[in-house]
Amino acid sequence: MEETISLKEIFSVLKKRLTLILLITLLATATSGVVSYFLLTPIYQTSTQILVNQKADKENAFDYNQVKTNVELINTYSVIIKSPTILDQVVDDLNLDLSTGALNEKISVSNAQNSQVVSIDVKDPDPTQAVKIANTTASVFEKEISSIMNVDNVSVLSKANFEGTPSPVNPNPVLNMAIALVVGLMVGVGLAFLLEYLDNTIKDEDDIEKLLGLPVLGTIAVIEDKEVGSSKSQSKKSVRGETVES
């Protein structure tokens, strides 16, 4: 016979295992908070922007074909920016204790679709170091691209800088704790139903009826020892209180 579970039984299981569910949820959230605030190294991000644009002639201030060519060159420029030719010089200029590969992992290059503006983003545990890497990378690329590609269409649009107290982009403790809370709640609920499923002990007449598939005709009430002793005491008092007639 196929077993079904009602909403009443679901709420009964949740109520029964509520302490376990709350304990797992709080433990997961607290662990995530401790790890995020005290164990993970904060990472800061900054960015500088370069403009890919050929210098316009006085006679022809705007050339659509030239703009299109500049946009198409950006994919090539994105590869060159992260190439050893540029990054090796950045490492030398800043005296970084990093390999070219390690520096490459800190830098990402992006641009909006059909845009001539390229963003160089840098992530580093030291916000000051991140600013230096971003600005130096843009400066070196601007200087070297003319000899690499024999073009003069790159200029620094905006330099990287932190205003006020920088905020780390990673980790995000609030988000991590929220995720841990949801995951902990799901694990707690799942464990509660698993324990209930594995618990095959018989607790009441309903369990017997489900197990045997037979109707319950009657039940025997449980009599405590105190109740038995109280009943005997009342019986003796009633006997002694009876009157005997001749």
HELIX and SHEET records of a PDB file:
HELIX    1   1 LEU A    7  LYS A   16  1                                  10    
HELIX    2   2 LEU A   18  VAL A   34  1                                  17    
HELIX    3   3 VAL A   35  LEU A   39  3                                   5    
HELIX    4   4 TYR A   64  ILE A   81  1                                  18    
HELIX    5   5 PRO A   84  LEU A   94  1                                  11    
HELIX    6   6 THR A  100  LYS A  106  1                                   7    
HELIX    7   7 PRO A  127  MET A  149  1                                  23    
HELIX    8   8 PRO A  173  LEU A  198  1                                  26    
HELIX    9   9 GLU A  205  LEU A  212  1                                   8    
HELIX   10  10 ASP A  225  ARG A  240  1                                  16    
SHEET    1   A 4 ILE A 107  SER A 110  0                                        
SHEET    2   A 4 VAL A 117  ASP A 124 -1                                        
SHEET    3   A 4 TYR A  44  VAL A  52 -1                                        
SHEET    4   A 4 VAL A 154  SER A 158 -1                                        
END                                                                             
